[in-house]
Amino acid sequence: MREGIEMKQSIDLPDELNPQYMFQTTAIKLLSQIAKGEIDAVDLAKRELASQGRDINGVWVGFGKAVELLRIS
């Protein structure tokens, strides 16, 4: 049921913010590795936020602070 709720909520979003389309251009090999748990997509997302100097909410906090807040090693 939860999946249906998330799907309904994401219908009204623009494509670039719609999680249904997030992996559309991702290579099948990477998708497979994510699905198997071989790649930690959450960790990668945190690292990307930190590389942009943003906290978990996407707010600019600076590069050093982002690394600290997101616990990137």
VEXMI-905850 format. One record per atom (N, C-alpha, C): residue in three letters; atom name; residue number from 1; chain; x, y, z. Coordinates in pm, 1 decimal. Each point is the difference from the previous one (the first is absolute). Example, Ala and Ser with C-alpha at 12.3 -4.5 7.8 and 13.67 -1.06 7.14 Angstrom:
// VEXMI-905850
residu->ALA | atome->N | num->1 | chaine->A | u->1319.0 | v->-569.0 | w->780.0
residu->ALA | atome->CA | num->1 | chaine->A | u->-89.0 | v->119.0 | w->0.0
residu->ALA | atome->C | num->1 | chaine->A | u->90.0 | v->120.0 | w->0.0
residu->SER | atome->N | num->2 | chaine->A | u->-35.0 | v->105.0 | w->-72.0
residu->SER | atome->CA | num->2 | chaine->A | u->82.0 | v->119.0 | w->6.0
residu->SER | atome->C | num->2 | chaine->A | u->-77.0 | v->109.0 | w->73.0
END
This chain:
// VEXMI-905850
residu->MET | atome->N | num->1 | chaine->A | u->82.3 | v->-120.1 | w->0.0
residu->MET | atome->CA | num->1 | chaine->A | u->-82.3 | v->120.1 | w->0.0
residu->MET | atome->C | num->1 | chaine->A | u->86.7 | v->126.6 | w->0.0
residu->ARG | atome->N | num->2 | chaine->A | u->107.2 | v->-1.2 | w->76.0
residu->ARG | atome->CA | num->2 | chaine->A | u->87.9 | v->116.0 | w->6.9
residu->ARG | atome->C | num->2 | chaine->A | u->50.9 | v->37.2 | w->-139.0
residu->GLU | atome->N | num->3 | chaine->A | u->34.8 | v->-97.5 | w->-78.4
residu->GLU | atome->CA | num->3 | chaine->A | u->50.4 | v->23.9 | w->-135.2
residu->GLU | atome->C | num->3 | chaine->A | u->-102.4 | v->76.0 | w->-83.5
residu->GLY | atome->N | num->4 | chaine->A | u->-126.9 | v->-37.2 | w->10.1
residu->GLY | atome->CA | num->4 | chaine->A | u->-106.5 | v->67.6 | w->-73.2
residu->GLY | atome->C | num->4 | chaine->A | u->-14.9 | v->144.9 | w->41.0
residu->ILE | atome->N | num->5 | chaine->A | u->16.8 | v->26.8 | w->128.0
residu->ILE | atome->CA | num->5 | chaine->A | u->-9.8 | v->137.4 | w->50.0
residu->ILE | atome->C | num->5 | chaine->A | u->114.5 | v->83.6 | w->-57.7
residu->GLU | atome->N | num->6 | chaine->A | u->120.3 | v->-52.5 | w->2.4
residu->GLU | atome->CA | num->6 | chaine->A | u->115.1 | v->73.0 | w->-52.9
residu->GLU | atome->C | num->6 | chaine->A | u->-17.5 | v->25.6 | w->-150.0
residu->MET | atome->N | num->7 | chaine->A | u->-50.7 | v->-98.2 | w->-70.5
residu->MET | atome->CA | num->7 | chaine->A | u->-21.2 | v->15.2 | w->-143.4
residu->MET | atome->C | num->7 | chaine->A | u->-99.8 | v->111.7 | w->-27.1
residu->LYS | atome->N | num->8 | chaine->A | u->-108.9 | v->4.1 | w->74.0
residu->LYS | atome->CA | num->8 | chaine->A | u->-102.8 | v->102.1 | w->-20.1
residu->LYS | atome->C | num->8 | chaine->A | u->56.4 | v->138.8 | w->26.9
residu->GLN | atome->N | num->9 | chaine->A | u->77.9 | v->14.7 | w->106.4
residu->GLN | atome->CA | num->9 | chaine->A | u->56.4 | v->129.8 | w->34.7
residu->GLN | atome->C | num->9 | chaine->A | u->99.2 | v->48.0 | w->-104.9
residu->SER | atome->N | num->10 | chaine->A | u->72.7 | v->-90.9 | w->-61.3
residu->SER | atome->CA | num->10 | chaine->A | u->103.1 | v->41.5 | w->-94.5
residu->SER | atome->C | num->10 | chaine->A | u->-55.1 | v->32.4 | w->-138.7
residu->ILE | atome->N | num->11 | chaine->A | u->-124.2 | v->-32.1 | w->-27.5
residu->ILE | atome->CA | num->11 | chaine->A | u->-59.3 | v->27.3 | w->-130.7
residu->ILE | atome->C | num->11 | chaine->A | u->-5.6 | v->149.9 | w->-29.3
residu->ASP | atome->N | num->12 | chaine->A | u->-23.1 | v->81.1 | w->100.8
residu->ASP | atome->CA | num->12 | chaine->A | u->-15.6 | v->144.1 | w->-18.9
residu->ASP | atome->C | num->12 | chaine->A | u->132.3 | v->75.9 | w->-2.9
residu->LEU | atome->N | num->13 | chaine->A | u->111.0 | v->-69.1 | w->11.1
residu->LEU | atome->CA | num->13 | chaine->A | u->130.1 | v->64.9 | w->2.2
residu->LEU | atome->C | num->13 | chaine->A | u->55.2 | v->16.9 | w->-141.0
residu->PRO | atome->N | num->14 | chaine->A | u->80.7 | v->104.3 | w->-20.7
residu->PRO | atome->CA | num->14 | chaine->A | u->68.5 | v->9.9 | w->-128.9
residu->PRO | atome->C | num->14 | chaine->A | u->98.1 | v->-117.4 | w->-13.4
residu->ASP | atome->N | num->15 | chaine->A | u->28.5 | v->-39.8 | w->-120.7
residu->ASP | atome->CA | num->15 | chaine->A | u->83.4 | v->-117.7 | w->-24.1
residu->ASP | atome->C | num->15 | chaine->A | u->131.6 | v->2.8 | w->76.9
residu->GLU | atome->N | num->16 | chaine->A | u->66.7 | v->114.8 | w->3.9
residu->GLU | atome->CA | num->16 | chaine->A | u->131.5 | v->6.3 | w->64.3
residu->GLU | atome->C | num->16 | chaine->A | u->-6.7 | v->-18.8 | w->151.9
residu->LEU | atome->N | num->17 | chaine->A | u->-118.6 | v->10.7 | w->59.8
residu->LEU | atome->CA | num->17 | chaine->A | u->-17.6 | v->-22.4 | w->143.9
residu->LEU | atome->C | num->17 | chaine->A | u->-77.1 | v->-127.9 | w->30.6
residu->ASN | atome->N | num->18 | chaine->A | u->-40.9 | v->-70.2 | w->-101.7
residu->ASN | atome->CA | num->18 | chaine->A | u->-82.0 | v->-118.8 | w->16.7
residu->ASN | atome->C | num->18 | chaine->A | u->89.2 | v->-122.9 | w->21.7
residu->PRO | atome->N | num->19 | chaine->A | u->-5.9 | v->-62.5 | w->118.6
residu->PRO | atome->CA | num->19 | chaine->A | u->87.2 | v->-114.9 | w->26.7
residu->PRO | atome->C | num->19 | chaine->A | u->-24.7 | v->-118.7 | w->-92.3
residu->GLN | atome->N | num->20 | chaine->A | u->-116.7 | v->-5.1 | w->-63.1
residu->GLN | atome->CA | num->20 | chaine->A | u->-26.6 | v->-108.9 | w->-94.7
residu->GLN | atome->C | num->20 | chaine->A | u->97.5 | v->2.9 | w->-117.1
residu->TYR | atome->N | num->21 | chaine->A | u->53.9 | v->115.9 | w->-31.6
residu->TYR | atome->CA | num->21 | chaine->A | u->88.6 | v->15.2 | w->-115.1
residu->TYR | atome->C | num->21 | chaine->A | u->148.1 | v->10.5 | w->38.9
residu->MET | atome->N | num->22 | chaine->A | u->30.0 | v->-9.6 | w->127.7
residu->MET | atome->CA | num->22 | chaine->A | u->134.5 | v->24.3 | w->49.2
residu->MET | atome->C | num->22 | chaine->A | u->105.5 | v->-89.2 | w->-66.0
residu->PHE | atome->N | num->23 | chaine->A | u->-32.7 | v->-124.9 | w->-23.1
residu->PHE | atome->CA | num->23 | chaine->A | u->98.9 | v->-93.1 | w->-53.3
residu->PHE | atome->C | num->23 | chaine->A | u->-18.5 | v->-29.4 | w->-148.2
residu->GLN | atome->N | num->24 | chaine->A | u->-82.0 | v->76.5 | w->-67.3
residu->GLN | atome->CA | num->24 | chaine->A | u->-31.8 | v->-28.0 | w->-139.9
residu->GLN | atome->C | num->24 | chaine->A | u->121.8 | v->-2.0 | w->-92.0
residu->THR | atome->N | num->25 | chaine->A | u->95.3 | v->83.9 | w->24.7
residu->THR | atome->CA | num->25 | chaine->A | u->117.5 | v->5.4 | w->-86.7
residu->THR | atome->C | num->25 | chaine->A | u->120.3 | v->-72.9 | w->60.3
residu->THR | atome->N | num->26 | chaine->A | u->-22.4 | v->-70.2 | w->110.4
residu->THR | atome->CA | num->26 | chaine->A | u->107.6 | v->-73.4 | w->65.8
residu->THR | atome->C | num->26 | chaine->A | u->24.4 | v->-132.8 | w->-71.7
residu->ALA | atome->N | num->27 | chaine->A | u->124.9 | v->-32.5 | w->-17.9
residu->ALA | atome->CA | num->27 | chaine->A | u->36.4 | v->-125.7 | w->-65.8
residu->ALA | atome->C | num->27 | chaine->A | u->-56.9 | v->-119.3 | w->76.1
residu->ILE | atome->N | num->28 | chaine->A | u->-43.6 | v->-101.0 | w->-73.0
residu->ILE | atome->CA | num->28 | chaine->A | u->-59.1 | v->-120.0 | w->58.8
residu->ILE | atome->C | num->28 | chaine->A | u->95.9 | v->-66.1 | w->98.7
residu->LYS | atome->N | num->29 | chaine->A | u->127.6 | v->-3.4 | w->-31.8
residu->LYS | atome->CA | num->29 | chaine->A | u->98.6 | v->-61.1 | w->90.3
residu->LYS | atome->C | num->29 | chaine->A | u->-0.1 | v->71.1 | w->135.2
residu->LEU | atome->N | num->30 | chaine->A | u->-4.8 | v->132.7 | w->-1.2
residu->LEU | atome->CA | num->30 | chaine->A | u->-3.7 | v->75.3 | w->125.8
residu->LEU | atome->C | num->30 | chaine->A | u->-131.3 | v->-23.9 | w->74.8
residu->LEU | atome->N | num->31 | chaine->A | u->-111.3 | v->-0.7 | w->-72.5
residu->LEU | atome->CA | num->31 | chaine->A | u->-129.2 | v->-27.8 | w->64.1
residu->LEU | atome->C | num->31 | chaine->A | u->1.6 | v->-136.2 | w->67.1
residu->SER | atome->N | num->32 | chaine->A | u->54.9 | v->-97.3 | w->-67.5
residu->SER | atome->CA | num->32 | chaine->A | u->9.2 | v->-135.1 | w->54.2
residu->SER | atome->C | num->32 | chaine->A | u->85.2 | v->-2.0 | w->126.6
residu->GLN | atome->N | num->33 | chaine->A | u->112.1 | v->69.2 | w->-2.6
residu->GLN | atome->CA | num->33 | chaine->A | u->87.7 | v->5.1 | w->117.5
residu->GLN | atome->C | num->33 | chaine->A | u->-67.6 | v->71.3 | w->117.0
residu->ILE | atome->N | num->34 | chaine->A | u->-74.5 | v->105.0 | w->-27.1
residu->ILE | atome->CA | num->34 | chaine->A | u->-75.4 | v->69.4 | w->105.1
residu->ILE | atome->C | num->34 | chaine->A | u->-104.3 | v->-93.7 | w->58.3
residu->ALA | atome->N | num->35 | chaine->A | u->-74.8 | v->-68.9 | w->-86.3
residu->ALA | atome->CA | num->35 | chaine->A | u->-106.0 | v->-90.7 | w->44.6
residu->ALA | atome->C | num->35 | chaine->A | u->55.6 | v->-115.1 | w->84.3
residu->LYS | atome->N | num->36 | chaine->A | u->121.2 | v->-43.9 | w->-30.5
residu->LYS | atome->CA | num->36 | chaine->A | u->63.0 | v->-108.9 | w->75.4
residu->LYS | atome->C | num->36 | chaine->A | u->67.2 | v->48.5 | w->128.9
residu->GLY | atome->N | num->37 | chaine->A | u->5.2 | v->131.6 | w->18.2
residu->GLY | atome->CA | num->37 | chaine->A | u->66.6 | v->54.1 | w->117.9
residu->GLY | atome->C | num->37 | chaine->A | u->150.5 | v->12.3 | w->-16.1
residu->GLU | atome->N | num->38 | chaine->A | u->49.9 | v->-17.7 | w->-120.8
residu->GLU | atome->CA | num->38 | chaine->A | u->142.6 | v->11.3 | w->-25.7
residu->GLU | atome->C | num->38 | chaine->A | u->44.0 | v->145.9 | w->-8.7
residu->ILE | atome->N | num->39 | chaine->A | u->-91.9 | v->86.6 | w->-31.9
residu->ILE | atome->CA | num->39 | chaine->A | u->23.1 | v->144.8 | w->-1.7
residu->ILE | atome->C | num->39 | chaine->A | u->-99.0 | v->62.3 | w->96.3
residu->ASP | atome->N | num->40 | chaine->A | u->50.9 | v->84.5 | w->88.1
residu->ASP | atome->CA | num->40 | chaine->A | u->-84.6 | v->67.7 | w->98.3
residu->ASP | atome->C | num->40 | chaine->A | u->-43.5 | v->135.5 | w->-57.2
residu->ALA | atome->N | num->41 | chaine->A | u->-120.6 | v->5.1 | w->-56.2
residu->ALA | atome->CA | num->41 | chaine->A | u->-50.1 | v->122.7 | w->-62.8
residu->ALA | atome->C | num->41 | chaine->A | u->-17.7 | v->112.7 | w->100.9
residu->VAL | atome->N | num->42 | chaine->A | u->-33.7 | v->-32.9 | w->123.6
residu->VAL | atome->CA | num->42 | chaine->A | u->-15.8 | v->103.1 | w->103.5
residu->VAL | atome->C | num->42 | chaine->A | u->135.0 | v->65.4 | w->28.8
residu->ASP | atome->N | num->43 | chaine->A | u->103.2 | v->-81.4 | w->13.6
residu->ASP | atome->CA | num->43 | chaine->A | u->134.4 | v->53.2 | w->23.4
residu->ASP | atome->C | num->43 | chaine->A | u->43.9 | v->88.4 | w->-115.9
residu->LEU | atome->N | num->44 | chaine->A | u->-26.1 | v->-44.5 | w->-121.5
residu->LEU | atome->CA | num->44 | chaine->A | u->37.4 | v->80.0 | w->-117.1
residu->LEU | atome->C | num->44 | chaine->A | u->-75.2 | v->133.2 | w->-3.4
residu->ALA | atome->N | num->45 | chaine->A | u->-127.2 | v->-2.2 | w->37.2
residu->ALA | atome->CA | num->45 | chaine->A | u->-78.1 | v->124.3 | w->3.6
residu->ALA | atome->C | num->45 | chaine->A | u->56.6 | v->95.5 | w->104.6
residu->LYS | atome->N | num->46 | chaine->A | u->37.7 | v->-53.1 | w->115.7
residu->LYS | atome->CA | num->46 | chaine->A | u->59.9 | v->84.8 | w->104.9
residu->LYS | atome->C | num->46 | chaine->A | u->132.4 | v->57.9 | w->-46.4
residu->ARG | atome->N | num->47 | chaine->A | u->79.6 | v->-80.9 | w->-67.5
residu->ARG | atome->CA | num->47 | chaine->A | u->128.0 | v->49.3 | w->-51.2
residu->ARG | atome->C | num->47 | chaine->A | u->-20.1 | v->110.2 | w->-104.3
residu->GLU | atome->N | num->48 | chaine->A | u->-101.1 | v->-15.4 | w->-82.2
residu->GLU | atome->CA | num->48 | chaine->A | u->-29.4 | v->102.6 | w->-100.7
residu->GLU | atome->C | num->48 | chaine->A | u->-45.4 | v->129.6 | w->67.3
residu->LEU | atome->N | num->49 | chaine->A | u->-85.8 | v->-11.2 | w->100.9
residu->LEU | atome->CA | num->49 | chaine->A | u->-41.4 | v->119.2 | w->75.6
residu->LEU | atome->C | num->49 | chaine->A | u->122.3 | v->68.6 | w->60.8
residu->ALA | atome->N | num->50 | chaine->A | u->87.2 | v->-78.7 | w->62.5
residu->ALA | atome->CA | num->50 | chaine->A | u->120.6 | v->55.8 | w->61.7
residu->ALA | atome->C | num->50 | chaine->A | u->89.0 | v->66.8 | w->-103.8
residu->SER | atome->N | num->51 | chaine->A | u->10.4 | v->-59.2 | w->-118.0
residu->SER | atome->CA | num->51 | chaine->A | u->85.2 | v->58.8 | w->-104.6
residu->SER | atome->C | num->51 | chaine->A | u->-55.4 | v->133.5 | w->-49.3
residu->GLN | atome->N | num->52 | chaine->A | u->-127.8 | v->24.6 | w->27.9
residu->GLN | atome->CA | num->52 | chaine->A | u->-62.4 | v->127.8 | w->-34.4
residu->GLN | atome->C | num->52 | chaine->A | u->-11.1 | v->92.4 | w->121.4
residu->GLY | atome->N | num->53 | chaine->A | u->52.8 | v->-46.3 | w->114.9
residu->GLY | atome->CA | num->53 | chaine->A | u->-2.2 | v->81.1 | w->121.5
residu->GLY | atome->C | num->53 | chaine->A | u->-137.7 | v->10.9 | w->63.3
residu->ARG | atome->N | num->54 | chaine->A | u->-83.4 | v->-101.7 | w->-18.7
residu->ARG | atome->CA | num->54 | chaine->A | u->-138.2 | v->5.2 | w->48.9
residu->ARG | atome->C | num->54 | chaine->A | u->-24.9 | v->-104.8 | w->107.6
residu->ASP | atome->N | num->55 | chaine->A | u->-91.4 | v->32.3 | w->91.6
residu->ASP | atome->CA | num->55 | chaine->A | u->-35.6 | v->-94.5 | w->105.8
residu->ASP | atome->C | num->55 | chaine->A | u->-105.5 | v->-98.2 | w->-49.2
residu->ILE | atome->N | num->56 | chaine->A | u->-54.2 | v->-81.9 | w->88.6
residu->ILE | atome->CA | num->56 | chaine->A | u->-95.2 | v->-104.3 | w->-36.7
residu->ILE | atome->C | num->56 | chaine->A | u->-128.7 | v->57.5 | w->-59.9
residu->ASN | atome->N | num->57 | chaine->A | u->-28.3 | v->126.2 | w->25.8
residu->ASN | atome->CA | num->57 | chaine->A | u->-119.5 | v->65.7 | w->-53.7
residu->ASN | atome->C | num->57 | chaine->A | u->28.6 | v->80.5 | w->-126.2
residu->GLY | atome->N | num->58 | chaine->A | u->123.9 | v->-4.7 | w->-46.3
residu->GLY | atome->CA | num->58 | chaine->A | u->36.6 | v->73.0 | w->-120.7
residu->GLY | atome->C | num->58 | chaine->A | u->33.8 | v->145.5 | w->24.2
residu->VAL | atome->N | num->59 | chaine->A | u->13.0 | v->38.0 | w->124.5
residu->VAL | atome->CA | num->59 | chaine->A | u->31.7 | v->138.8 | w->35.8
residu->VAL | atome->C | num->59 | chaine->A | u->151.7 | v->18.9 | w->-0.8
residu->TRP | atome->N | num->60 | chaine->A | u->46.3 | v->108.5 | w->-61.5
residu->TRP | atome->CA | num->60 | chaine->A | u->142.7 | v->30.4 | w->-3.8
residu->TRP | atome->C | num->60 | chaine->A | u->52.0 | v->22.9 | w->141.7
residu->VAL | atome->N | num->61 | chaine->A | u->103.5 | v->-76.7 | w->38.2
residu->VAL | atome->CA | num->61 | chaine->A | u->63.1 | v->15.8 | w->130.9
residu->VAL | atome->C | num->61 | chaine->A | u->151.3 | v->12.4 | w->-13.3
residu->GLY | atome->N | num->62 | chaine->A | u->51.2 | v->-14.7 | w->-120.6
residu->GLY | atome->CA | num->62 | chaine->A | u->143.5 | v->1.1 | w->-23.0
residu->GLY | atome->C | num->62 | chaine->A | u->52.8 | v->-142.5 | w->-9.5
residu->PHE | atome->N | num->63 | chaine->A | u->111.6 | v->-14.9 | w->-67.2
residu->PHE | atome->CA | num->63 | chaine->A | u->52.6 | v->-132.9 | w->-29.5
residu->PHE | atome->C | num->63 | chaine->A | u->42.4 | v->-76.0 | w->125.4
residu->GLY | atome->N | num->64 | chaine->A | u->77.8 | v->62.1 | w->86.0
residu->GLY | atome->CA | num->64 | chaine->A | u->46.7 | v->-66.9 | w->121.5
residu->GLY | atome->C | num->64 | chaine->A | u->-113.5 | v->-39.0 | w->92.4
residu->LYS | atome->N | num->65 | chaine->A | u->-93.0 | v->92.3 | w->17.9
residu->LYS | atome->CA | num->65 | chaine->A | u->-114.1 | v->-26.2 | w->87.9
residu->LYS | atome->C | num->65 | chaine->A | u->-87.7 | v->-111.3 | w->-57.0
residu->ALA | atome->N | num->66 | chaine->A | u->-17.5 | v->-1.9 | w->-130.9
residu->ALA | atome->CA | num->66 | chaine->A | u->-81.4 | v->-104.7 | w->-62.8
residu->ALA | atome->C | num->66 | chaine->A | u->62.3 | v->-137.0 | w->24.0
residu->VAL | atome->N | num->67 | chaine->A | u->129.9 | v->-10.5 | w->-16.2
residu->VAL | atome->CA | num->67 | chaine->A | u->69.8 | v->-127.0 | w->24.5
residu->VAL | atome->C | num->67 | chaine->A | u->-21.6 | v->-43.2 | w->144.2
residu->GLU | atome->N | num->68 | chaine->A | u->11.0 | v->95.1 | w->90.5
residu->GLU | atome->CA | num->68 | chaine->A | u->-19.9 | v->-29.8 | w->143.6
residu->GLU | atome->C | num->68 | chaine->A | u->-143.2 | v->-44.4 | w->28.3
residu->LEU | atome->N | num->69 | chaine->A | u->-96.8 | v->76.2 | w->-49.1
residu->LEU | atome->CA | num->69 | chaine->A | u->-141.1 | v->-30.0 | w->27.2
residu->LEU | atome->C | num->69 | chaine->A | u->-44.1 | v->-131.7 | w->-62.9
residu->LEU | atome->N | num->70 | chaine->A | u->50.6 | v->-28.1 | w->-119.2
residu->LEU | atome->CA | num->70 | chaine->A | u->-42.1 | v->-121.5 | w->-71.1
residu->LEU | atome->C | num->70 | chaine->A | u->86.8 | v->-120.1 | w->37.1
residu->ARG | atome->N | num->71 | chaine->A | u->99.2 | v->25.1 | w->87.0
residu->ARG | atome->CA | num->71 | chaine->A | u->88.8 | v->-107.0 | w->48.9
residu->ARG | atome->C | num->71 | chaine->A | u->70.3 | v->-73.7 | w->-114.6
residu->ILE | atome->N | num->72 | chaine->A | u->58.0 | v->79.9 | w->-88.5
residu->ILE | atome->CA | num->72 | chaine->A | u->74.3 | v->-54.0 | w->-114.4
residu->ILE | atome->C | num->72 | chaine->A | u->144.7 | v->-19.9 | w->44.2
residu->SER | atome->N | num->73 | chaine->A | u->53.9 | v->-116.7 | w->-27.2
residu->SER | atome->CA | num->73 | chaine->A | u->139.9 | v->-24.2 | w->37.4
residu->SER | atome->C | num->73 | chaine->A | u->90.7 | v->3.7 | w->-120.7
END
